[in-house]
Amino acid sequence: MIFSAEEREELFTRELIPLFQELIRNACINDGRVDSGQEVKSANTLQAYLGRLGLECRRWEPQPGRVSLMCDLPQKSGRPTLCYMGHTDVVPARAEDWKHPPFAAMIEEEQVWGRGTVDMLCWTAAQAVAIAAHHKKRSELAWNLKYLALADEESAGTWGARYLTENFWADVACDLMITELGGFYLENGLGLCSLITVAEKGVCWLRLSWKGTSGHGSLPYKSDNAILKAAEAVQLLSRWDSLESQDPVYLQMKRAFLEDGKLGLDDIDRGLAAFLHTAGHTTLSPNILAGGTKANLIPDRAQLTVDIRFLEQDCPGGTPANVIKLVQRILGPRLAEDCNIEVLDFFPPTHTNLEIPALGRIAQILESHYPQAKLLACRIGGVTDGRFWRSRGVPVLGFTLFHTDMGIQDYSERIHSANERISLSSLARCLDFFLDFPVGEAP
Ligand SMILES: [Zn+2]
């Protein structure tokens, strides 16, 4: 323990709280448009904070206002690099749905309220304070520390993680990355687990289009109606069942969520069941259906957009072509034949090796705070910016320490939702974690 309780208290109150509040108030709202986000506000905040301690930052701005920031502590050769990575953008919020204004960062009821508090400004702020504190203290660490505060995570990372990893890999490469998401707790008959993301499913968005023959709506007999093809596809895709995964990450999650086989999926909360189900199955969700122009016109065109989250087992090789083959197989030859398939977005599945010593180190920190808690490695159905590093071979872990008041349901009710908030105790645990992780041996 390099930092005493008094020093932690001081860092928490005088540095973390004001920095965290300023990041929330900056309201870097990413609505998917290229000129939204304006993460330059939070890049400036972080650069000013780190600069006061003599730390230099590097900035990238691939589009006006879309600034990502990097800060390296002075490096010692021969040491591996540990990168703390956070994003500064947040999703929109409708103020009328909130108990406290979403961008005021009010502290009420022992909680900090605001958009981004759990996704993921608590990481972004605590990581910055931790690296600054180690710098100020001239801590002897086994790691070289790097910090990234990225733009555009909430819209596929185009102007942040994707841009940096594709164009500046040598600058942003590292030997271990710690980022979102994880740290929330699952508590049931088996005890208490804190979840850590080690793997993400593949994602593939496809737009399927069918042609038909237009005609008068009063004469449907044996008509060639494009909507009927799309509707049939909706049924086939949504009813398709993938095989249940047999890989160790999923099986361990299943044991933990279903209390060692005592429960079934239908016995647990729907949100928990969906979290577990997606970890062990390829899923296809038909999410946009479009077709037809007029009530009395048989449509000659229909389009269906499908959100596919896939496991390696169902799409060996993890390429777009193999996902398309899977979809064609499900549709069958008749529907597949005249279906045109466009790939709108694609990223292969990624996973981190479970043998890395960092997992043991994290389990140790967790147990030092909550001796009854175990670490549970998870695969998530969603994606984070971590995938850009994981796909290039960097071990990436989604984790921070929270107080046990952050249950998995609390977390999932808050993320991207109204009344997003974090307790002061959970925020303090985040800081503890990022202060303590790099102390001690590196692999
Ligand atoms: Zn996030």
Residues whose N, C-alpha, C, O or C-beta is under 5 A from the ligand:
A	BS01	ZN	D119 M120 E180
